[in-house]
């Protein structure tokens, strides 16, 4: 497992990567992908996904009205 020093170093590197990414993409219409953070031991990095896609408007209206 990582100690405090390793976590702080990884946070600093992540911050520098984001700052460089922001400067490199300033004013671009289609920026490059955001850099991924350094993986930390013991921390799962899964993207949260909600649903399977768009639903028909009639289904949405029924859901909205019935709460």
DSSP file (Angstrom, degrees, kcal/mol; ACC not computed):
  #  RESIDUE AA STRUCTURE BP1 BP2  ACC     N-H-->O    O-->H-N    N-H-->O    O-->H-N    TCO  KAPPA ALPHA  PHI   PSI    X-CA   Y-CA   Z-CA
    1    1 A X              0   0    0      0, 0.0     2,-0.2     0, 0.0    41,-0.1   0.000 360.0 360.0 360.0 155.8    0.0    0.0    0.0
    2    2 A X        -     0   0    0     39,-0.2     2,-0.1     1,-0.1    38,-0.0  -0.548 360.0-141.9 -85.3 149.7    1.0    3.6   -0.5
    3    3 A X     >  -     0   0    0     -2,-0.2     4,-2.0     1,-0.0     5,-0.2  -0.344  39.2 -85.7 -94.8-175.9    1.9    6.0    2.2
    4    4 A X  H  > S+     0   0    0      1,-0.2     4,-2.6     2,-0.2     5,-0.2   0.887 125.8  55.7 -59.9 -41.5    1.1    9.7    2.4
    5    5 A X  H  > S+     0   0    0      1,-0.2     4,-2.4     2,-0.2    -1,-0.2   0.915 108.3  47.1 -60.2 -44.7    4.2   10.7    0.4
    6    6 A X  H  > S+     0   0    0      2,-0.2     4,-2.4     1,-0.2    -1,-0.2   0.896 112.6  49.3 -66.1 -39.8    3.3    8.5   -2.5
    7    7 A X  H  X S+     0   0    0     -4,-2.0     4,-2.2     2,-0.2    -2,-0.2   0.915 112.4  47.7 -65.8 -42.0   -0.3    9.7   -2.5
    8    8 A X  H  X S+     0   0    0     -4,-2.6     4,-2.2     2,-0.2    -2,-0.2   0.896 112.1  49.9 -65.9 -39.6    0.8   13.4   -2.5
    9    9 A X  H  X S+     0   0    0     -4,-2.4     4,-2.4    -5,-0.2    -2,-0.2   0.919 111.0  48.7 -64.6 -43.7    3.3   12.8   -5.3
   10   10 A X  H  X S+     0   0    0     -4,-2.4     4,-2.5     1,-0.2    28,-0.3   0.892 111.1  50.9 -63.3 -39.4    0.7   11.1   -7.4
   11   11 A X  H  X S+     0   0    0     -4,-2.2     4,-2.3     2,-0.2    -1,-0.2   0.894 110.2  49.8 -64.8 -39.4   -1.7   14.0   -6.7
   12   12 A X  H  X S+     0   0    0     -4,-2.2     4,-2.3     2,-0.2    -2,-0.2   0.913 111.6  47.6 -65.6 -42.6    1.0   16.5   -7.7
   13   13 A X  H  X S+     0   0    0     -4,-2.4     4,-2.6     2,-0.2    -2,-0.2   0.914 111.4  51.0 -64.9 -42.6    1.7   14.6  -11.0
   14   14 A X  H  X S+     0   0    0     -4,-2.5     4,-2.3     1,-0.2    -2,-0.2   0.914 110.3  49.6 -60.1 -42.8   -2.0   14.4  -11.8
   15   15 A X  H  X S+     0   0    0     -4,-2.3     4,-2.5     1,-0.2    -2,-0.2   0.903 111.6  48.4 -64.2 -41.6   -2.4   18.1  -11.2
   16   16 A X  H  X S+     0   0    0     -4,-2.3     4,-2.6     2,-0.2     5,-0.2   0.903 110.1  51.9 -65.1 -40.8    0.6   18.9  -13.5
   17   17 A X  H  X S+     0   0    0     -4,-2.6     4,-2.2     2,-0.2    -2,-0.2   0.915 111.7  46.4 -62.0 -42.6   -0.8   16.6  -16.2
   18   18 A X  H  X S+     0   0    0     -4,-2.3     4,-2.7     2,-0.2    -2,-0.2   0.921 112.2  50.7 -65.0 -43.9   -4.2   18.4  -16.1
   19   19 A X  H  X S+     0   0    0     -4,-2.5     4,-2.2     1,-0.2    -2,-0.2   0.918 112.4  46.1 -61.8 -43.5   -2.5   21.8  -16.1
   20   20 A X  H  X S+     0   0    0     -4,-2.6     4,-2.4     2,-0.2    -1,-0.2   0.893 112.1  51.8 -65.0 -39.2   -0.4   20.9  -19.2
   21   21 A X  H  X S+     0   0    0     -4,-2.2     4,-1.5    -5,-0.2    -2,-0.2   0.907 109.3  50.3 -63.4 -42.2   -3.5   19.4  -20.9
   22   22 A X  H  < S+     0   0    0     -4,-2.7     4,-0.4     1,-0.2     3,-0.2   0.931 113.2  45.1 -62.3 -45.8   -5.4   22.6  -20.3
   23   23 A X  H >< S+     0   0    0     -4,-2.2     3,-0.9     1,-0.2    -2,-0.2   0.890 112.0  51.8 -66.3 -38.8   -2.7   24.8  -21.7
   24   24 A X  H 3< S+     0   0    0     -4,-2.4    -1,-0.2     1,-0.2    -2,-0.2   0.784 115.8  41.3 -68.7 -26.3   -2.1   22.5  -24.7
   25   25 A X  T >< S+     0   0    0     -4,-1.5     3,-1.9    -3,-0.2    -1,-0.2   0.304  79.3 137.2-105.3   8.4   -5.9   22.6  -25.6
   26   26 A X  T <  S+     0   0    0     -3,-0.9     3,-0.1    -4,-0.4    -3,-0.1  -0.375  81.8   0.1 -60.5 122.9   -6.6   26.3  -24.9
   27   27 A X  T 3  S+     0   0    0      1,-0.3    -1,-0.3    -2,-0.2     2,-0.2   0.443  95.4 138.2  80.7   0.6   -8.8   27.6  -27.7
   28   28 A X    <   -     0   0    0     -3,-1.9     3,-0.4     1,-0.1    -1,-0.3  -0.559  50.4-146.0 -80.1 143.3   -9.0   24.3  -29.6
   29   29 A X  S    S+     0   0    0      1,-0.3     2,-0.5    -2,-0.2    -1,-0.1   0.844  96.5  29.4 -75.3 -33.6  -12.4   23.3  -31.0
   30   30 A X  S    S-     0   0    0     -3,-0.0    -1,-0.3     0, 0.0    -2,-0.0  -0.811  86.5-158.5-128.4  92.1  -11.8   19.6  -30.4
   31   31 A X        -     0   0    0     -2,-0.5     3,-0.1    -3,-0.4    -6,-0.1  -0.229  24.1-101.9 -68.9 157.4   -9.5   19.1  -27.4
   32   32 A X        -     0   0    0    -11,-0.2    -1,-0.1     1,-0.2     3,-0.1  -0.288  56.7 -73.9 -69.4 163.2   -7.4   16.0  -26.9
   33   33 A X        -     0   0    0      1,-0.1    -1,-0.2    -2,-0.0     2,-0.1  -0.285  55.0-101.1 -61.8 144.9   -8.7   13.5  -24.3
   34   34 A X        -     0   0    0      1,-0.1    -1,-0.1    -3,-0.1   -16,-0.1  -0.405  45.5-103.7 -63.2 137.7   -8.3   14.5  -20.7
   35   35 A X        -     0   0    0    -18,-0.2     2,-0.3    -2,-0.1    -1,-0.1  -0.354  32.6-120.9 -66.3 145.0   -5.4   12.7  -19.1
   36   36 A X        -     0   0    0      1,-0.1    -1,-0.1    -3,-0.1     3,-0.1  -0.623  29.5-110.7 -84.2 143.5   -6.2    9.8  -16.8
   37   37 A X        -     0   0    0     -2,-0.3     2,-0.2     1,-0.1    -1,-0.1  -0.310  40.5 -89.2 -69.8 157.8   -5.0   10.0  -13.2
   38   38 A X        -     0   0    0    -28,-0.3    -1,-0.1     1,-0.1     2,-0.1  -0.487  51.8-107.7 -64.2 129.7   -2.2    7.7  -11.9
   39   39 A X        -     0   0    0     -2,-0.2     2,-0.4    -3,-0.1    -1,-0.1  -0.388  32.0-147.6 -63.1 135.1   -3.8    4.5  -10.6
   40   40 A X    >   -     0   0    0      3,-0.2     3,-1.7    -2,-0.1     2,-0.1  -0.839  23.7-105.4-102.2 140.9   -3.8    4.2   -6.8
   41   41 A X  T 3  S+     0   0    0     -2,-0.4   -39,-0.2     1,-0.2     3,-0.1  -0.418 104.3  16.2 -65.7 136.9   -3.4    0.9   -5.1
   42   42 A X  T 3  S+     0   0    0      1,-0.2     2,-0.5    -2,-0.1    -1,-0.2   0.486 100.5 109.8  83.0   2.4   -6.7   -0.4   -3.6
   43   43 A X    <   -     0   0    0     -3,-1.7     2,-0.3     2,-0.0    -3,-0.2  -0.951  59.6-145.1-116.6 119.0   -8.8    2.1   -5.6
   44   44 A X        -     0   0    0     -2,-0.5     2,-0.6    -3,-0.1    -3,-0.0  -0.644   6.9-158.0 -80.8 135.7  -11.1    0.8   -8.3
   45   45 A X        +     0   0    0     -2,-0.3     2,-0.4     2,-0.0    -1,-0.1  -0.771  28.7 153.6-117.0  85.2  -11.4    3.2  -11.3
   46   46 A X        -     0   0    0     -2,-0.6     2,-0.3     0, 0.0    -2,-0.0  -0.892  44.0-120.1-110.4 142.0  -14.7    2.2  -13.1
   47   47 A X        -     0   0    0     -2,-0.4     2,-0.5     1,-0.0    -2,-0.0  -0.618  28.0-125.7 -76.2 137.4  -16.7    4.6  -15.2
   48   48 A X        -     0   0    0     -2,-0.3     2,-0.4     2,-0.0    -1,-0.0  -0.732  29.3-171.0 -85.0 127.8  -20.2    5.0  -13.9
   49   49 A X        -     0   0    0     -2,-0.5     2,-0.5     3,-0.0     3,-0.0  -0.964   8.4-160.6-121.5 137.9  -22.8    4.3  -16.5
   50   50 A X        -     0   0    0     -2,-0.4     3,-0.2     0, 0.0    -2,-0.0  -0.970  56.0 -22.4-120.9 119.8  -26.5    5.0  -16.2
   51   51 A X  S    S-     0   0    0     -2,-0.5     3,-0.1     1,-0.2     0, 0.0  -0.086  74.2 -89.4  77.4-178.5  -28.9    3.3  -18.5
   52   52 A X  S    S-     0   0    0      1,-0.4     2,-0.3    -3,-0.0    -1,-0.2   0.385  80.6 -67.2-112.9  -0.9  -28.4    1.7  -21.9
   53   53 A X  S    S-     0   0    0     -3,-0.2    -1,-0.4     2,-0.0     2,-0.1  -0.939  82.8 -16.2 143.0-166.8  -29.1    4.7  -24.1
   54   54 A X        -     0   0    0     -2,-0.3     2,-0.3    -3,-0.1     3,-0.0  -0.351  55.8-147.8 -71.1 150.3  -31.9    7.0  -25.1
   55   55 A X        -     0   0    0      1,-0.1     5,-0.1    -2,-0.1    -1,-0.0  -0.865  30.5 -90.3-115.6 154.2  -35.5    5.9  -24.4
   56   56 A X     >  -     0   0    0     -2,-0.3     4,-2.1     1,-0.1     3,-0.4  -0.286  36.5-118.4 -60.5 148.6  -38.6    6.8  -26.5
   57   57 A X  H  > S+     0   0    0      1,-0.2     4,-3.0     2,-0.2     5,-0.2   0.841 113.1  57.1 -60.2 -35.8  -40.3   10.0  -25.5
   58   58 A X  H  > S+     0   0    0      1,-0.2     4,-1.9     2,-0.2    -1,-0.2   0.894 108.2  47.3 -64.8 -37.4  -43.6    8.2  -24.7
   59   59 A X  H  > S+     0   0    0     -3,-0.4     4,-2.3     2,-0.2    -2,-0.2   0.896 112.7  49.4 -68.3 -39.4  -41.7    6.0  -22.2
   60   60 A X  H  X S+     0   0    0     -4,-2.1     4,-3.2     2,-0.2     5,-0.2   0.941 109.8  50.5 -63.8 -46.5  -40.0    9.0  -20.7
   61   61 A X  H  X S+     0   0    0     -4,-3.0     4,-2.5     1,-0.2     5,-0.2   0.898 111.0  49.3 -59.6 -40.6  -43.2   10.9  -20.3
   62   62 A X  H  X S+     0   0    0     -4,-1.9     4,-1.8    -5,-0.2    -1,-0.2   0.925 113.6  46.1 -63.4 -44.3  -44.8    7.9  -18.6
   63   63 A X  H  X S+     0   0    0     -4,-2.3     4,-0.8     2,-0.2    -2,-0.2   0.915 113.5  49.6 -63.1 -43.6  -41.8    7.6  -16.2
   64   64 A X  H  < S+     0   0    0     -4,-3.2     3,-0.4     1,-0.2    -2,-0.2   0.908 112.5  46.2 -64.2 -43.5  -41.8   11.4  -15.5
   65   65 A X  H  < S+     0   0    0     -4,-2.5    -1,-0.2     1,-0.2    -2,-0.2   0.821 115.6  45.3 -70.5 -31.3  -45.5   11.5  -14.8
   66   66 A X  H  <        0   0    0     -4,-1.8    -1,-0.2    -5,-0.2    -2,-0.2   0.487 360.0 360.0 -93.6  -3.7  -45.5    8.4  -12.5
   67   67 A X     <        0   0    0     -4,-0.8    -3,-0.2    -3,-0.4    -4,-0.1   0.477 360.0 360.0  70.7 360.0  -42.4    9.5  -10.6
